[in-house]
């Protein structure tokens, strides 16, 4: 989380709406450990990483939907997940993310 704080502060000052994704669990081999975080603002700007790049595009789409809906949800990407495989999660494991809007 610490690595994304400077951008979060900048976006807060600019009045941006934001969603934060956090790795909450990993089954098998995963690109990032629990606690890794990524934030997306309403303009699609990204800070941080939850997968080292392999599923970030799909996470951005989820985050933008959450910004609009103000919902929160668990999202899972794994080797057997066709979408995750298509975007490059080939490490053989499964990552579980919790994505929620950031309320100032």
C-alpha positions in Angstrom: 0.0 0.0 0.0 2.8 2.4 0.8 4.0 2.5 -2.8 0.6 3.9 -4.0 0.1 6.5 -1.3 1.7 9.4 -3.2 -0.6 8.9 -6.2 -3.6 8.5 -4.0 -2.9 11.8 -2.3 -2.5 13.5 -5.7 -5.8 12.0 -6.9 -7.5 13.0 -3.7 -6.4 16.6 -4.1 -7.7 16.5 -7.7 -11.1 15.1 -6.6 -10.8 11.9 -8.5 -12.9 8.8 -7.7 -10.8 5.8 -7.1 -11.1 2.0 -6.6 -8.4 0.0 -4.8 -7.6 -3.7 -5.6 -5.7 -5.8 -3.0 -4.4 -9.3 -3.2 -6.0 -11.1 -0.3 -5.0 -14.7 -1.1 -2.9 -16.7 -3.5 -3.3 -20.4 -4.2 -0.2 -22.1 -5.6 2.3 -19.9 -7.4 1.3 -16.2 -7.7 3.0 -13.2 -9.1 2.4 -11.0 -6.0 1.8 -11.8 -2.4 -1.2 -10.9 -0.3 -1.1 -7.2 0.6 0.0 -6.1 -2.9 -2.2 -3.2 -4.0 -3.2 -1.3 -7.1 -5.4 1.7 -7.5 -7.3 3.0 -10.5 -8.9 6.4 -10.8 -12.0 7.3 -12.9 -9.7 8.4 -15.8 -8.2 4.9 -16.0 -4.8 6.0 -14.5 -3.2 3.2 -12.5 -0.7 3.0 -9.7 0.7 -0.1 -8.1 0.4 -3.7 -9.2 -1.4 -6.8 -8.1 0.1 -9.3 -10.6 3.2 -7.9 -12.0 1.4 -6.9 -15.2 -0.3 -10.2 -16.2 -3.9 -9.4 -15.2 -3.8 -5.6 -14.6 -5.9 -4.8 -17.7 -8.7 -7.0 -16.5 -8.4 -5.5 -13.0 -8.7 -2.0 -14.5 -12.0 -2.9 -16.1 -13.3 -4.3 -12.8 -12.1 -1.2 -10.9 -13.8 1.2 -13.4 -17.0 -0.7 -13.0 -16.7 -0.5 -9.2 -16.1 3.2 -9.4 -19.3 3.6 -11.3 -21.4 1.2 -9.2 -19.9 2.0 -5.8 -20.0 -1.8 -5.2 -17.2 -4.0 -3.8 -16.3 -7.5 -4.8 -13.9 -10.4 -4.7 -12.4 -11.3 -8.1 -10.4 -14.4 -8.8 -7.9 -15.0 -11.6 -6.3 -18.4 -12.0 -4.5 -20.6 -14.5 -7.7 -22.5 -15.4 -9.6 -19.2 -15.8 -9.8 -18.6 -19.6 -9.8 -14.8 -19.2 -6.8 -14.9 -16.9 -4.9 -17.2 -19.2 -5.8 -14.9 -22.1 -4.3 -11.9 -20.3 -1.2 -13.7 -19.3 -1.6 -15.3 -15.8 0.4 -18.4 -16.6 2.2 -18.8 -13.3 0.1 -21.8 -12.5 -1.6 -20.3 -9.4 -4.7 -18.4 -8.5 -4.9 -14.9 -7.1 -7.9 -13.6 -5.2 -8.4 -9.8 -5.2 -10.8 -7.6 -3.2 -11.7 -4.5 -5.1 -13.6 -1.6 -3.5 -14.1 2.1 -4.0 -11.9 4.4 -1.9 -14.0 6.7 0.3 -12.2 9.7 1.4 
